[in-house]
Amino acid sequence: MSSVQVYTWGACPFCIRAKDLLSRKGIAFEEVNLDGKDDELQQLRTKTGQRTVPQIFIDGKLIGGFSDLAALDSKGELDRLAGR
C-alpha cells in the first residue's frame, strides 16, 4: 500500500472532504495539521508552490488538493495510485 499524507487546516472544508473521500475508500493516510505551525506551512508552500490546503501526497509525489483527488477518483486512478 502507498504512503498518503494530507496537509490540512482544522476548519478547511476541502480538507474535510479529502479526508472523508480517502476514508470512504479505505485508503489509510497520515494527516499533518498545520494549525499554528507557520514554519511548516511556509515549508509546504515553498515545496509545492501552492498557498492552499489540503495538499495531498502519494508516495512523496504531490497530487494536488481536493479537486485533484476527486478527479483521480472519478477517473478510476486513485485506487491504483494508492496501491489498492
C-alpha positions, -999 to +999 in steps of 0.1 A: +000+000+000+012+035-008+020+062+017-005+090+017-001+124+035-027+151+037-016+185+049-046+203+064-061+231+085-087+222+110-115+244+097-109+238+060-140+223+042-119+209+014-096+192+038-126+176+055-138+164+021-104+150+011-101+131+044-137+118+040-131+106+004-099+087+015-117+072+045-147+061+025-124+044+000-105+027+029-072+044+020-051+049+050-035+084+053-014+105+076-029+139+084-005+167+090-025+195+106-008+229+101-029+249+125-005+272+143+026+257+126+037+287+105+072+273+098+058+240+085+032+259+064+059+280+048+080+249+040+050+233+024+043+264+003+080+265-008+079+228-017+047+229-036+043+264-049+007+263-036-008+285-010-039+264-002-047+232+017-053+204+015-021+194-002-021+156-008+010+135-015+010+098-025+044+082-021+060+116-018+046+129-050+022+159-049-011+151-065-027+184-055-058+194-035-093+180-031-104+187-066-074+168-080-080+139-056-117+138-066-107+139-103-083+110-098-111+090-081-136+097-109-111+085-135-106+053-115-069+062-109-069+069-072-071+032-062-041+024-084-020+053-071-029+043-035-017+008-041-051-008-040 
